[in-house]
């Protein structure tokens, strides 16, 4: 596993991918931090929350070549001939991508240090958003691994990952839209009274939002910690890593 991890992590810096991801993350977070600084209202939680919105761009960049590039070059056959398990391959690549995210996040740690130096306060909620950031990153990186294992094209892998993340980010918006639509429909045709219609709409919205990792982890920024949202993120990440493993295993048997 370590050999795969080392190779993949170093590969980020043998081509522009790693530098582009780090530069993009640093630029966006830097602009947001400077904006907060000029207003005299530094809020690390707000900065990290904003950076989570850019998973839709950064994750596809980081993960698009994890498996698709090996498949395009034909070097994926090494997974099946070397004395390593497919589990080592999947985890090695996943941990390499997560390590790159940690390197990118050093920029935010610097902002936290600067906040303290300038007399600001780093509260419990700020550390809560840090924890959530990496758990959400693990979820989306695992999704990116799955997308990369589906194809030998980095572009298609990036597009598939982009669409998946976009759908997840729009879950809460869809839930709100559906709630409004259901309530309006029930009230328009007098199917039930207004109170019952609102209750039904709220129930539907809550059921859909249960699938939204952003909504489930939102309370961390206020210093309210819970194990269940983190377990949810890890469970989804494990699910996509398992699917990635199964795809590679299927390819192994198809070559025999």
Secondary structure as GFF3:
##gff-version 3
##sequence-region A 1 256
A	DSSP	alpha_helix	2	11	.	.	.	ID=ss1
A	DSSP	alpha_helix	16	38	.	.	.	ID=ss2
A	DSSP	alpha_helix	44	52	.	.	.	ID=ss3
A	DSSP	alpha_helix	55	63	.	.	.	ID=ss4
A	DSSP	alpha_helix	68	73	.	.	.	ID=ss5
A	DSSP	alpha_helix	77	81	.	.	.	ID=ss6
A	DSSP	alpha_helix	86	117	.	.	.	ID=ss7
A	DSSP	alpha_helix	124	150	.	.	.	ID=ss8
A	DSSP	alpha_helix	154	169	.	.	.	ID=ss9
A	DSSP	alpha_helix	171	188	.	.	.	ID=ss10
A	DSSP	alpha_helix	194	209	.	.	.	ID=ss11
A	DSSP	alpha_helix	213	216	.	.	.	ID=ss12
A	DSSP	three_ten_helix	218	222	.	.	.	ID=ss13
A	DSSP	alpha_helix	227	254	.	.	.	ID=ss14
###
